[in-house]
């Protein structure tokens, strides 16, 4: 499956930059992990910190590691600063263009979150999804318990080690 082509509106050192999926993924091998929202409990206590802690191990197998959320660049930058993230790169999918193109957009209005990404991790090689670990139970009704079983860093790291 090819990833959707889109442009991420990013804020870097006080100015706006348009960064495309080609800029990030073309001719590269990357891990992207997506999570429902910055500053939310599981995302802040487990998901993002896990990838930051094992970033150097992941880099033995991939060119880069990205965290993606349906949040704007201001929020993603503030969250990275709050979490003291120095290695993992943040992708603000504020309009959910990438998330929708990946068929991972979910309705979280019951929580007051509008639309968010479903939790997953994926290996992308040259703009193509090679492997995806999506949490079970994706739905728009809010009947999930925000699972965090297969999109964690250990699952994709094990996959990369075994696929080597």
N, C-alpha and C positions, 0 to 999 in steps of 0.2 A: 504494500500500500504506500503510495506517495503521500507525503505530507502536503497540507494546503499551503499555497503561496500567500503570504500576507506580510504586512508591515507593522512593526511594533513601534509605538510612539514612546521613546525613551528620553529620560531627562539625565543628562550627564554634565556634571560640573556647572550647573546653572543654565544649560542651554538644551534645546530640543534636538534630538537626532532621530531620524527614521532608520530603523534597522530591519532588514528583511529576513525572511527565513533563509534565503540564499546566503546572506551575509553570515548567518550563524551555522548553517548545516550543509551547504553545498561543498562537496569534496572533503567532508569531515565525518568522523565517527564520534557521535556524542550520546550522552545520556541526558534525557529530559525527564524530570519528575514533576508532576502536576498535583496541586493541592487546592482545596476549596478556598482558603483565604489567609492572607497575612494576619498576624496577631491572633489567630484562632488557636484553641488549646492543643489539639493533636499536631497541627502543623508547626506550632512554635515549640512544643516540648519534645517531639519525637522526629517528625518527618524531616524538616530542614536541618536540625542539628545532627541527625544521623548521617546525612549526606556530607555535611561540612566536616564531620569527624573522620570520615573515610574517603575524603576527596583524593588524597594522595594515592590511596590504593586503587581507586577508580581510574585515575590518570595513567596508570600502567597499561590500561586497555583502551582508553578513549582520548580524544583530543580535548574535550571539554565536558563539564557537567553544568546543567542549567535547571533552575527552579522556575516553574511557570505557574502563574495564578491569574485569575480574572480580577485583577486589581490594577489601578493606574500606576504609573511610574513613581509618583510621589510616595504612594503607600509602599510599594515594593522597596524603594530606596530607604525609607524610614524603618521598615521592618528589618532589612539587612543590617542597618546601623544598630538597631535595638538588639538584634541577635548576635552582633559582633561577627557577621559573616565576612570572611576575607577571601575565600577561595571559590565557592559556588557562585555562579553568575545568575543574576535575576532577570527574568523575562516578564515584563508587564503586558498581559493580554487584556488590556482594559476594555476593549470592544468585544472580546470573546471570539474574534475571527478565527484564530488558530484552533481554539477549543471546539468551536462549532464544526470546523472543517475536519477535525479528528473524530467527530461524533461522540464527544465527551461532555457536551454541555448539558447541565441538569438544572431544573427549576428548584430553587431553594427559597422561594417566596415565603413559605411557611415559617422560615426562620428570619425573614426580613433581609435576606441576602440577595434577592433577585436571582440572576442566573450565575452559576459558578461552574468550575470544571469538576468533573468527577476525579477522584484520586487514582492516579496511575503512575507508572514509570515506563519508559520506553528506550530502546536502543535505536538510534537513527543513523544510518550510513548513507551519505550522499543524498539527502532528502527523501530517503525511503525508510519506512518503519520496518525493522528487521525482527524485533521482538517487543511485545507489549505485555506488561503485567498490570491489568486493570482490576481494581477491587471488585468483589462480587456484589450484586444487588443494585446496580445502577438503576435509578428510577427518578421520576419527577413528583412523586407523591409524598416524599419524606418518610417512607417506610423503612429506610435504612438506619443503621446505628453508626454511620460514619466509619465503616470498616477500615482497618489499617493492618492488613495481613500480608499482602504481596507486593505493594508498591514501595516497601522499605528498601533501604540501601543494601541490606544483606542479601535479599533475593536477587537483585540485578547484579550484584558483585559476584555471587555464586555462579550465575548464568555466564557472565563474562569469563570467569576463571575456567569453567568447564568447556566453553566454546573455543577457547584459545587453541 
